């Protein structure tokens, strides 16, 4: 048979997509998706195809057609009575050509699982005798709706005693599809690795998403000849990829420029050369072989971000990596880096039209992202942001992105379509910044992610200013480095692991002015008095505290005491997203490198100001925190070269609770619920004996002393010493072991047998979407929920007090939905979460795709009353809580910090 018109009626009428007439036939849909898979692979680099050929056990010349053939078969299981009966008109058309629907055969309805159950014998008949290879490829292509099926599920997915006509129709469809694709040579391996299975699963899902779009692949038999239809499908697939912004893989670096020239282009200042750290790293990368791990430990402000861009250029040129993903600890740090990444790409894009995605839950609110989406598809624009890539689960498919580490970590968890994320991160340069900033649980997930990335041909750049030695060893071990091979190098240090082994080097760093370290009492009155005294001398300062409640309280106190003449700012994560974005931009405008600096200003902030924001202060006050985080905060002191008030020529860091007399009250301050008491205790004991910080010289010594086994200083009271070394230490060890085990239990092992890898791994979902089971979390913390505050009145709801109203039971316009979406706040206060998780969702939210994962929080007179808890939304303060009963502290940091 060569034509659709030659097909038996039963095979021709089986439908894959409902619609006008007979809908879209199954054979046509299989050919569409196969064409997309083929077009995607042809746009990837030769190194990507070589990796896939090795992983799938296929000769490189036969890889593309074989993968297209397998991906196309994903929906083969739609040719069963249980699925065909889902569309009434389609069922009637089937019945008209002799396909009957006995009740017993309607039990099996899951077409994806049925594909795996039915295709085994077909592949065996084609000479593929490797039983486990067949099982593994079927596991991959049947997962396209989000999860890997078990063999037990597949075993029960065959239709029960269906009439023979169904089998005959499927045989015809398979034979024709095989003849059109004509894959040559059988595979040469007995079984597939877990990374190979998930790579194929990811590609299959993506090809299905694109091949199912009726705008690109209109329903119907677009050509009668099968060969013509396939050619037409390939053309449409190519056009669809171009429309999406899926470019042909091409390295950014096309010449042999040296480090000085490249850094000059990266920072767009040709007169500036590379710093010592960047130059040493570039030398280390010279002649790099294969996917590599570069570990960078260097002080704040030494150009680690520009080094990451430089490393990407070198690693991509050497390995043909498909792109770059920069993974940051928070949305705020991702936002701050996005424009720098866009500038970097612009400097090297040439004539190519590159796509850049901001990858986190608030990306749709970012002004620069919206601008780049607005110009997507405009001729002559080198950097744009495709709306297709921006949709849920897709951003990591774009070759270039900046976002949170959480978005990458979902690739290693059993969430829906985790393998699509893995596919996007495969054969890529992934930068993990601030790798010191995570607890034991999240660090365990990062270690698993490193194993996945290495297995999928990616290179990784790890960066930190304050990395404990044990954490360094754990990260290198995850990449396969023997701990005994790690050289002892002075700080700053660089380590590179590639196919040649492990090598390292060190370099000079810019000496920062000494920081005068002073203790201040932890009560808010003492902190306020110290801040006022500093402000009277002029200049710009920061007051960083550990909880939002503390930040709000001291803001109100200082507002009353300071009056006019001082710019007072409050910055934390409990503002609506649009307002938080405005505050972030205002912070950068006032305290950034090129900002218009006020005469006198004080930023009161939580941990959101701690990392990756390029801001600079004349003086700083901070709550006691773990040593590495205090040093991160101190790195914002005198960071930029600029004139300073006479009184602040010497940098001063005031630390609340640092008095050497006694350990501060960690319970009353709530600090013990934010940070581990053992680490806080060791930080206090060791830092309280210091009077001047010399950065960067003291960074490594202080970090290793707190996180290592350095003896506590003499002179501590017996009560404090006993608390730190006995009570707090015991709790700390138990907590670390528990978190370590939790990470092992939830993460998917890349070395496991593909079927066994998902044993006892519950199918979860990402926070912010519905699903069975529990959310698979990348961070430990109390349950949280994303709320949208709306103001309630007799006429309905409004975005602002007294604003235009809308009905909660009416589907909003897209403009209103966007405005509501921009007002979201993520909260973890237990009473709030419990109340709104149980609340019914009105149509205004449930029926709009932008809002269906959000929950409205109606405010009466700006307030929500939940028993003894009152929740207020204030323009100056953000979301604040007043509890008229007894306050029960949360179990951990999520409810308090930021």
C-alpha positions in Angstrom: 0.0 0.0 0.0 1.3 3.4 -0.9 -1.7 5.7 -0.3 -4.2 6.5 2.4 -6.9 5.7 0.0 -5.5 2.1 -0.3 -5.9 1.5 3.4 -8.6 -0.9 4.7 -11.5 1.2 6.0 -10.9 0.1 9.6 -7.3 1.2 9.7 -8.1 4.5 7.9 -11.0 5.5 10.3 -9.1 4.9 13.6 -8.7 8.4 15.0 -6.0 10.0 17.1 -7.5 13.5 17.5 -11.2 14.4 17.6 -12.5 17.2 15.3 -14.5 17.9 12.2 -15.3 15.0 10.0 -13.3 12.0 11.0 -10.9 14.0 13.1 -7.2 13.3 12.6 -6.3 9.7 11.7 -4.0 7.7 13.9 -1.5 6.8 11.1 -1.3 10.5 10.1 -0.7 11.6 13.7 2.1 9.0 14.1 3.8 10.3 11.0 3.4 13.9 12.2 5.1 13.2 15.5 7.8 11.1 13.9 8.6 14.0 11.6 8.9 16.4 14.5 11.3 14.0 16.3 13.4 13.8 13.2 13.4 17.6 12.7 14.4 18.2 16.3 17.4 15.7 16.1 18.6 17.3 12.9 18.8 20.7 14.7 20.8 19.2 17.5 24.6 19.0 17.4 26.5 16.0 16.1 27.7 15.4 19.7 24.1 15.1 20.9 23.3 12.6 18.2 26.5 10.7 18.9 25.6 10.5 22.6 22.1 9.2 21.7 23.4 6.7 19.3 25.7 5.3 22.0 23.0 5.3 24.6 20.4 3.6 22.4 22.8 1.1 20.9 22.2 2.3 17.3 24.6 3.1 14.5 24.9 6.9 14.2 23.8 6.9 10.5 20.6 5.0 11.5 19.9 6.9 14.7 17.5 9.7 13.5 15.2 7.5 11.6 15.1 4.9 14.4 14.3 7.5 17.0 11.6 9.1 14.8 10.1 5.6 14.3 10.0 4.9 18.0 8.7 8.3 19.0 6.0 8.2 16.4 4.7 4.9 17.8 3.8 6.6 21.2 0.1 6.7 20.4 -0.2 3.3 18.8 -2.4 2.3 21.8 -5.2 4.6 20.7 -6.3 1.9 18.3 -8.2 0.1 21.1 -12.0 0.1 21.8 -11.6 1.7 25.2 -10.0 4.8 23.7 -11.9 5.0 20.4 -15.1 5.0 22.4 -14.3 8.3 24.1 -15.4 10.4 21.1 -19.0 9.6 20.1 -18.7 10.6 16.4 -15.4 8.7 16.1 -16.9 5.6 17.6 -19.8 5.8 15.2 -17.4 6.0 12.3 -15.4 3.0 13.6 -18.6 1.0 13.9 -19.6 1.9 10.4 -16.5 0.1 9.1 -16.9 -3.0 11.2 -15.0 -2.1 14.4 -17.3 -3.3 17.3 -17.2 -2.2 20.9 -18.1 -5.1 23.2 -18.4 -4.0 26.8 -15.6 -6.2 28.1 -13.1 -4.6 25.8 -13.9 -1.0 27.0 -12.2 -1.6 30.4 -8.7 -0.6 29.2 -8.8 3.1 28.3 -5.2 4.3 28.9 -3.8 4.5 25.4 -0.3 5.4 26.4 0.1 2.3 28.6 -1.7 0.3 25.9 1.0 1.3 23.4 3.7 -0.4 25.6 1.5 -3.5 26.0 0.7 -3.9 22.3 4.0 -3.0 20.6 6.3 -5.6 22.1 5.4 -8.3 19.7 5.5 -5.9 16.7 9.1 -4.9 17.5 10.1 -8.5 18.1 8.8 -9.4 14.7 11.1 -6.8 13.2 14.1 -8.7 14.3 14.7 -6.9 17.5 15.4 -9.8 19.8 16.8 -7.9 22.8 13.9 -8.3 25.3 15.1 -5.6 27.7 15.9 -3.1 25.0 12.3 -3.5 23.8 10.9 -3.2 27.3 13.0 0.0 27.9 12.1 1.8 24.7 8.4 1.0 25.3 8.7 2.3 28.9 10.1 5.5 27.3 7.6 6.2 24.6 4.6 5.3 26.7 5.5 7.9 29.4 4.5 10.8 27.2 1.6 11.8 29.5 4.0 12.4 32.3 5.0 9.3 34.2 6.9 6.0 33.6 4.6 3.0 33.7 5.6 -0.1 35.7 5.6 -3.6 34.0 2.6 -4.5 36.1 0.7 -1.6 34.7 1.8 -2.4 31.2 0.8 -6.1 31.7 -2.8 -5.1 32.5 -3.1 -2.6 29.6 -4.0 -5.0 26.8 -7.7 -4.9 25.8 -9.6 -7.9 27.0 -10.9 -10.3 24.3 -11.4 -7.6 21.7 -12.7 -8.6 18.3 -10.0 -9.6 15.7 -10.8 -6.6 13.5 -9.0 -4.3 16.0 -5.8 -6.4 15.8 -6.0 -6.4 12.0 -6.4 -2.6 11.9 -3.4 -2.1 14.2 -1.2 -4.5 12.1 -2.0 -2.5 9.0 -1.2 0.8 10.7 2.1 -0.6 12.1 3.2 -2.1 8.8 2.6 1.0 6.8 4.2 3.2 9.4 7.3 0.9 9.4 7.4 1.0 5.6 7.4 4.8 5.5 10.0 5.3 8.2 12.1 2.3 7.2 14.6 2.2 10.2 17.6 0.2 9.2 19.8 -2.1 11.4 18.7 -3.6 14.7 20.1 -2.2 18.0 23.4 -3.4 19.2 22.9 -3.4 23.0 20.8 -5.7 25.2 19.3 -3.1 27.4 19.1 0.7 27.9 20.4 2.7 30.8 18.1 4.9 32.8 19.4 8.1 31.2 18.8 6.7 27.7 15.2 5.7 28.6 14.5 9.2 30.0 16.2 10.9 27.1 13.9 9.0 24.7 10.9 9.7 26.9 11.7 13.5 26.9 12.1 13.7 23.1 8.9 11.7 22.5 6.8 14.0 24.8 8.1 17.2 23.1 7.6 15.8 19.6 4.0 14.9 20.6 3.3 18.4 22.0 4.5 20.0 18.7 3.0 17.3 16.4 -0.4 17.7 18.1 -0.7 21.4 17.4 -3.4 21.8 14.7 -2.0 25.2 13.6 1.1 23.4 12.4 -0.4 20.0 11.6 -4.0 20.5 10.3 -6.2 17.4 10.8 -6.8 15.2 7.8 -4.9 13.3 5.1 -3.0 16.3 3.8 -1.5 14.1 0.9 -2.8 10.8 -0.4 0.6 9.2 -1.0 2.3 8.1 2.3 5.7 9.3 1.0 4.3 12.7 0.1 2.6 13.0 3.5 5.9 12.2 5.2 7.7 14.9 3.2 5.0 17.4 4.0 5.1 16.5 7.7 8.9 17.1 7.7 8.4 20.5 6.1 5.7 21.4 8.6 7.9 20.2 11.5 10.8 22.3 10.3 8.5 25.4 10.0 7.0 24.7 13.5 10.5 24.6 15.1 11.4 27.8 13.4 8.2 29.4 14.6 8.9 28.2 18.2 12.5 29.6 18.1 14.1 26.1 18.2 17.3 27.0 16.3 20.0 24.8 14.8 22.7 24.1 17.3 25.7 26.3 16.8 28.4 27.2 19.3 28.6 30.9 20.3 32.3 31.0 20.0 33.6 31.0 16.5 37.2 32.3 16.9 40.2 31.6 19.0 40.0 34.8 21.2 42.0 34.9 24.5 40.5 35.4 27.9 41.1 39.1 27.9 39.3 39.6 24.7 36.4 37.4 25.7 35.9 39.0 29.1 35.9 42.4 27.4 33.1 41.2 25.1 31.2 39.6 27.9 31.1 42.8 30.1 30.9 44.9 26.9 34.0 46.9 27.9 36.8 45.9 25.5 39.3 48.0 27.4 38.9 45.7 30.5 40.8 42.5 30.6 40.3 39.3 32.5 40.7 39.1 36.3 43.2 36.6 37.8 40.4 34.2 38.6 39.0 34.3 35.1 42.4 34.0 33.5 43.4 30.9 35.7 40.1 29.2 34.9 40.6 29.8 31.2 44.0 28.2 31.4 42.6 25.3 33.3 39.9 24.8 30.6 42.5 24.9 27.8 42.3 21.5 26.0 39.3 20.4 28.1 38.1 16.9 27.1 34.6 15.8 27.3 31.8 16.8 29.7 33.4 18.5 32.7 32.9 19.8 36.2 34.4 23.1 37.1 34.3 24.1 40.7 35.0 27.7 41.5 35.5 28.9 45.1 36.2 32.6 45.1 35.2 35.7 47.0 32.2 37.9 46.3 32.8 40.5 43.6 35.6 38.6 41.8 33.7 38.1 38.6 32.4 34.5 39.1 29.4 35.2 36.9 31.5 36.4 34.0 33.7 33.4 34.5 30.6 31.2 34.2 29.9 32.8 30.8 33.5 32.3 29.8 33.5 28.7 30.8 30.3 28.2 28.8 32.0 29.5 25.7 35.0 27.2 26.1 33.0 24.1 27.1 30.4 24.6 24.4 33.2 25.0 21.8 34.9 21.8 23.0 31.8 19.6 23.4 29.1 21.2 21.1 26.9 21.7 24.1 23.4 22.8 23.2 23.2 25.8 25.5 23.4 27.2 29.0 21.3 27.2 32.1 22.2 29.4 35.1 20.5 28.0 38.3 20.2 30.5 41.2 18.9 30.0 44.8 16.0 32.4 44.5 13.7 34.2 42.0 15.2 37.5 43.1 18.8 36.3 42.2 17.5 34.9 38.9 15.8 38.2 38.0 19.0 40.1 38.9 21.1 38.0 36.6 18.7 37.8 33.6 19.7 41.0 32.0 23.4 40.2 32.3 22.7 36.9 30.6 20.8 38.6 27.8 23.7 41.1 27.3 26.1 38.2 27.2 24.1 36.4 24.5 23.8 39.6 22.5 27.5 40.0 22.4 28.0 36.6 20.9 24.8 35.9 18.9 26.0 37.3 15.6 23.3 36.7 13.0 21.5 34.0 15.0 18.1 34.6 16.6 18.7 33.1 20.1 15.9 32.3 22.6 16.3 33.2 26.3 14.0 32.1 29.1 13.6 33.2 32.6 12.7 30.0 34.4 10.7 30.4 37.6 7.1 30.9 38.7 7.2 34.6 38.4 8.8 34.9 35.0 5.6 36.1 33.4 5.8 39.3 35.5 9.4 40.3 34.5 9.4 43.4 32.3 12.4 42.3 30.2 10.9 38.9 29.5 7.7 40.5 28.4 9.7 42.8 26.1 11.6 39.9 24.6 8.3 37.9 24.0 6.9 41.0 22.3 9.7 41.0 19.7 9.8 37.2 19.2 9.7 36.5 15.5 10.7 40.1 14.5 13.4 40.0 11.8 16.7 41.4 12.9 16.3 40.7 16.6 19.1 38.6 18.0 17.7 37.8 21.4 14.0 37.0 22.0 11.9 34.9 24.4 9.4 32.5 22.8 6.0 32.1 24.4 6.0 28.4 23.5 9.1 27.7 25.6 7.6 29.7 28.4 4.8 27.3 29.2 4.8 24.9 32.1 7.6 22.2 31.8 9.0 23.7 28.6 11.4 26.5 29.5 14.4 24.2 30.0 14.0 23.1 26.4 15.1 26.5 25.2 18.9 26.5 24.7 19.5 29.4 27.0 17.9 30.2 30.4 18.3 31.8 33.8 16.2 30.6 36.7 16.1 28.9 40.0 17.9 25.7 41.0 14.5 24.2 41.8 13.5 24.1 38.2 16.5 21.9 37.4 16.0 19.8 40.5 12.6 18.7 39.4 14.4 16.8 36.6 15.6 14.4 39.3 12.2 13.9 41.0 9.2 11.8 40.0 7.1 14.8 39.0 5.1 15.0 35.8 7.3 15.0 32.7 10.5 15.2 34.8 12.2 13.6 31.8 11.4 16.6 29.6 13.4 18.7 32.0 16.2 16.1 31.8 16.2 16.2 28.0 16.4 20.0 28.1 19.4 19.9 30.5 21.2 17.1 28.6 24.3 18.0 26.7 24.3 21.5 28.1 26.4 23.7 30.4 24.6 24.0 33.7 25.8 26.6 36.2 24.8 26.2 39.8 25.6 29.4 41.7 25.8 29.8 45.5 26.0 26.0 46.1 26.7 26.6 49.8 23.2 28.1 50.3 21.2 24.9 50.7 20.4 22.5 53.5 21.3 18.9 53.6 18.1 17.8 51.8 18.4 20.1 48.9 22.2 19.5 48.7 21.4 15.8 48.4 19.1 16.5 45.5 21.8 18.6 43.9 24.3 15.7 44.2 21.8 13.4 42.4 21.2 16.1 39.7 25.0 16.2 39.1 25.0 12.4 38.5 22.2 12.8 36.0 23.9 15.7 34.2 27.2 13.8 33.8 25.3 10.7 32.5 23.5 12.9 29.9 26.7 14.5 28.6 26.4 17.9 30.3 29.1 20.0 31.8 28.6 21.8 35.1 30.1 24.9 36.7 29.7 25.1 40.5 30.3 28.4 42.2 30.5 29.6 45.8 32.3 32.1 47.9 31.8 30.1 51.2 31.8 26.4 50.5 32.4 24.0 53.5 35.0 21.3 52.8 32.6 18.5 53.3 30.1 20.0 50.9 32.9 20.3 48.3 33.9 16.7 48.7 30.2 15.6 48.4 29.7 17.5 45.2 32.9 16.2 43.6 32.1 12.6 44.7 28.7 13.0 42.9 30.6 13.7 39.7 32.7 10.5 40.3 35.8 12.1 41.8 37.6 10.1 44.4 37.8 12.1 47.6 41.5 11.0 48.0 42.3 12.7 44.7 41.1 16.2 45.8 44.2 18.4 46.2 44.7 20.8 49.1 44.7 24.2 47.6 44.7 27.7 49.1 41.6 29.9 48.7 40.6 31.1 46.1 40.7 27.8 44.3 39.6 26.2 41.0 39.1 22.4 40.3 38.4 20.9 36.9 37.3 17.3 36.4 37.2 16.0 32.8 38.2 13.0 30.9 41.8 13.7 31.7 41.2 13.5 35.5 41.1 16.1 38.2 43.3 19.2 38.1 43.3 22.4 40.3 44.9 25.7 40.7 44.7 28.9 42.8 44.9 32.6 42.1 45.2 36.0 43.6 42.1 37.9 44.6 41.4 41.6 45.1 41.9 42.6 48.7 38.9 44.4 50.2 39.2 47.1 52.8 39.2 45.6 56.4 35.7 45.4 58.0 35.4 46.5 61.6 33.3 43.9 63.4 31.1 45.1 66.2 28.5 43.5 68.4 25.1 45.0 69.1 22.4 43.6 71.3 19.7 41.6 69.5 16.7 43.5 70.8 15.1 45.9 68.2 15.6 49.0 70.3 19.4 48.4 70.3 19.4 47.7 66.6 17.3 50.8 65.9 19.6 53.0 68.0 22.7 51.7 66.2 21.1 52.2 62.7 20.1 55.8 63.6 23.7 56.6 64.9 25.2 55.3 61.6 22.7 57.3 59.5 23.4 60.5 61.3 26.9 60.3 59.8 25.4 60.1 56.3 25.7 57.3 53.7 23.7 54.2 52.7 23.3 51.2 54.9 21.6 47.9 55.1 19.9 46.2 58.0 19.4 42.5 57.3 17.3 40.5 59.7 16.3 36.8 59.7 12.5 37.1 59.7 9.8 39.1 57.9 8.0 39.9 61.2 11.3 41.4 62.6 11.9 43.4 59.4 8.4 44.9 59.5 8.6 45.7 63.2 12.0 47.5 63.0 10.8 49.3 59.8 7.9 50.8 61.7 10.1 51.7 64.7 12.7 53.5 62.5 10.1 55.2 60.4 8.7 56.9 63.6 12.2 57.8 64.9 13.9 59.0 61.7 11.3 61.3 60.2 12.3 62.9 56.8 15.7 63.2 55.3 16.4 59.5 55.2 15.2 57.1 52.4 13.9 54.1 54.3 13.1 51.0 52.3 11.6 47.6 53.3 12.3 44.5 51.1 11.2 41.0 51.7 9.3 38.2 50.0 5.8 38.8 51.5 4.9 41.5 49.0 2.6 40.8 46.0 4.9 39.7 43.2 4.4 42.9 41.1 5.2 45.1 44.0 8.2 42.9 45.0 9.6 43.3 41.5 9.2 47.1 41.7 11.0 47.1 45.1 13.8 44.9 43.7 14.3 47.4 40.8 14.3 50.3 43.3 16.9 48.6 45.5 19.2 48.1 42.5 18.6 51.7 41.3 19.6 53.0 44.7 22.4 50.7 45.7 23.6 49.0 42.5 26.8 49.8 40.7 25.2 52.4 38.4 22.5 53.5 40.7 21.6 57.1 41.7 22.7 56.8 45.3 20.7 58.8 48.0 22.6 60.9 50.5 21.2 59.0 53.4 19.3 55.7 53.0 18.7 52.4 54.9 17.5 49.2 53.4 15.7 46.9 55.8 15.7 43.4 54.3 15.6 39.7 54.9 17.6 37.1 53.1 16.4 38.3 49.7 19.2 40.9 49.7 21.8 38.4 50.7 22.9 36.7 47.5 23.7 37.6 43.9 22.2 41.1 44.0 25.0 43.4 43.0 24.4 46.0 45.6 26.8 48.0 47.8 26.5 49.7 51.2 28.6 52.0 53.4 27.7 50.3 56.6 25.7 47.2 57.6 23.8 45.7 60.5 22.8 42.1 60.5 21.2 39.5 62.7 23.4 36.6 63.8 23.3 34.0 61.0 25.5 31.0 59.9 29.1 32.1 59.2 28.9 31.7 55.4 25.8 33.8 55.2 27.2 36.6 57.4 30.2 36.6 55.0 27.9 36.8 52.0 26.2 39.8 53.6 29.5 41.4 54.5 30.4 41.0 50.8 27.9 43.8 50.1 30.0 46.2 52.2 32.2 48.6 50.2 31.7 46.3 47.2 32.1 49.0 44.5 34.7 51.6 44.2 33.0 54.9 45.0 33.4 58.0 47.2 32.0 57.5 50.7 31.2 59.7 53.6 34.1 60.4 55.9 32.6 58.5 58.8 32.2 55.4 56.6 35.7 55.3 55.1 36.2 52.1 57.1 33.6 49.4 56.5 31.7 48.5 59.7 29.6 45.4 60.2 27.3 45.3 63.3 26.1 41.9 64.2 23.1 41.5 66.5 23.7 38.9 69.2 27.5 38.7 68.8 28.4 39.8 72.3 31.1 37.5 73.6 29.5 37.4 77.0 26.8 34.9 76.2 25.0 33.1 73.4 21.9 35.2 72.4 18.4 33.9 73.1 17.8 31.9 69.9 14.2 31.2 70.8 12.9 34.7 71.6 14.5 36.1 68.4 13.0 33.0 66.5 16.5 32.6 64.9 16.6 28.9 65.9 13.5 28.3 63.7 15.3 29.9 60.7 18.8 28.5 61.1 20.3 25.4 62.8 21.1 26.2 66.5 24.4 24.2 66.3 25.7 26.3 63.3 24.5 29.5 64.9 26.2 28.5 68.2 29.5 27.7 66.5 29.3 30.9 64.4 28.7 33.0 67.6 31.5 31.3 69.5 34.1 31.7 66.8 33.1 35.1 65.3 32.6 36.8 68.6 36.4 36.5 69.2 37.1 38.4 66.0 37.4 42.2 65.8 38.3 42.8 62.2 37.4 40.8 59.0 40.0 40.7 56.3 38.3 39.6 53.1 38.9 37.5 51.2 41.8 36.1 53.4 39.5 35.2 56.3 36.6 33.7 54.3 37.9 30.1 54.0 39.3 30.0 57.5 36.1 31.1 59.2 33.8 28.9 57.1 35.9 25.8 57.6 36.2 26.5 61.3 32.4 26.6 61.8 31.5 23.7 59.5 34.6 21.6 60.4 35.8 20.2 63.8 37.8 23.3 65.0 37.8 23.4 68.8 35.5 26.1 70.4 37.5 28.9 72.0 38.3 29.0 75.7 36.3 31.3 77.9 32.8 30.1 77.0 30.4 29.6 79.8 29.7 26.0 80.7 26.1 26.5 79.8 26.8 27.8 76.3 29.5 25.2 75.6 27.3 22.4 76.8 24.4 23.6 74.7 26.5 23.9 71.5 28.6 20.7 71.9 25.9 18.4 73.3 22.3 19.4 72.8 22.5 21.4 69.6 25.2 19.1 68.1 23.0 16.0 68.7 20.0 17.6 67.1 22.1 18.7 64.2 23.5 15.3 63.4 20.1 13.7 63.6 18.6 16.3 61.4 21.4 16.0 58.8 21.0 12.2 58.7 17.2 12.4 58.3 17.4 15.0 55.5 20.1 12.9 53.8 17.8 9.9 53.8 14.8 11.9 52.7 16.8 13.1 49.6 17.8 9.6 48.8 14.3 8.3 49.1 12.7 11.0 46.9 15.3 11.4 44.2 15.4 9.1 41.1 18.7 7.2 40.8 20.3 7.6 37.3 22.2 4.3 37.8 19.2 2.2 38.6 17.6 -0.3 36.2 14.9 1.8 34.4 12.0 -0.1 35.8 13.3 -0.4 39.3 14.2 3.3 39.4 10.6 4.2 40.0 9.9 1.5 42.6 8.6 3.2 45.8 8.9 6.6 44.2 5.4 8.0 44.5 4.1 10.0 41.5 4.1 13.5 42.8 3.6 16.9 41.3 5.1 20.3 41.5 3.8 22.8 43.9 1.2 25.0 42.3 -0.5 22.3 40.3 -3.0 19.6 41.0 -2.0 16.0 41.1 -2.2 12.7 42.9 -0.2 12.1 46.0 2.0 14.8 47.5 4.0 17.6 46.0 7.6 16.5 45.3 9.5 19.4 46.9 13.0 20.7 46.2 13.1 22.4 49.6 12.1 21.3 53.0 9.6 23.5 54.8 6.1 23.9 56.0 3.4 23.5 53.4 2.8 26.6 51.4 0.2 28.1 49.1 0.1 30.9 46.5 -2.6 33.4 47.2 -3.9 36.4 45.3 -5.2 39.2 47.5 -8.5 40.7 46.3 -10.6 43.4 48.0 -14.2 42.4 48.8 -17.1 44.7 48.6 -20.9 44.6 48.1 -20.4 44.8 44.3 -17.8 42.0 44.0 -14.0 41.9 44.1 -11.4 44.4 43.1 -7.6 44.5 42.6 -7.3 47.6 44.7 -9.5 49.2 47.5 -12.3 51.0 45.8 -11.2 49.9 42.3 -13.2 48.4 39.4 -15.1 45.3 40.6 -15.5 41.9 38.9 -17.6 38.9 39.8 -15.9 36.0 41.5 -18.1 33.6 39.5 -17.3 35.2 36.1 -14.3 34.1 34.0 -12.1 37.2 33.8 -10.7 38.8 30.7 -7.1 38.0 29.9 -6.0 41.5 30.9 -7.7 41.1 34.3 -6.2 37.6 34.7 -2.7 38.9 34.1 -3.3 41.7 36.6 -4.5 39.2 39.2 -1.6 36.8 38.4 0.8 39.6 39.0 -0.5 40.1 42.6 0.4 36.6 43.8 2.1 36.0 47.2 3.4 32.6 48.4 2.8 32.1 52.1 3.5 29.2 54.5 1.7 30.4 57.7 0.0 27.3 58.9 -3.4 28.8 59.6 -3.5 30.5 56.2 -2.4 27.4 54.3 -4.9 25.2 56.1 -7.8 27.6 55.6 -7.2 28.3 51.9 -6.4 24.8 50.9 -9.9 23.8 52.1 -11.5 26.8 50.4 -13.6 26.4 47.3 -12.1 28.0 44.2 -14.5 30.4 42.3 -14.9 30.4 38.6 -12.9 33.6 38.2 -9.9 31.5 39.1 -10.7 27.9 38.2 -11.8 28.6 34.6 -8.8 30.8 33.5 -5.6 28.9 32.7 -3.4 31.6 34.1 -5.1 31.5 37.5 -6.2 27.9 38.0 -3.2 27.1 40.2 -3.7 30.2 42.4 -6.1 30.8 45.3 -7.9 34.1 45.9 -7.6 35.7 49.4 -10.6 38.0 49.8 -9.8 41.0 52.1 -12.4 42.9 54.1 -11.1 46.3 55.0 -7.6 45.1 54.0 -7.8 42.2 56.5 -8.6 38.4 56.8 -9.6 37.1 60.2 -8.9 33.4 60.8 -9.7 32.7 64.4 -7.2 34.6 66.5 -5.0 35.4 63.5 -5.5 38.6 61.6 -3.8 38.9 58.2 -3.2 42.4 56.8 -2.0 43.6 53.4 -0.3 47.0 53.6 1.4 48.9 50.8 4.4 49.7 52.9 4.7 46.5 55.0 3.4 43.8 52.6 1.6 40.9 54.2 1.7 41.0 58.0 0.3 38.9 60.8 -1.2 39.7 64.1 -2.0 36.8 66.4 -4.2 37.7 69.4 -3.6 34.3 71.0 -0.5 32.3 71.8 2.0 32.2 69.0 3.2 28.7 68.1 6.5 28.9 66.1 6.7 27.0 62.9 8.7 23.8 62.6 11.4 25.4 60.4 12.5 28.3 58.4 10.0 28.4 55.6 7.3 30.3 57.6 9.8 32.9 58.9 12.6 33.9 56.6 12.2 36.1 53.5 
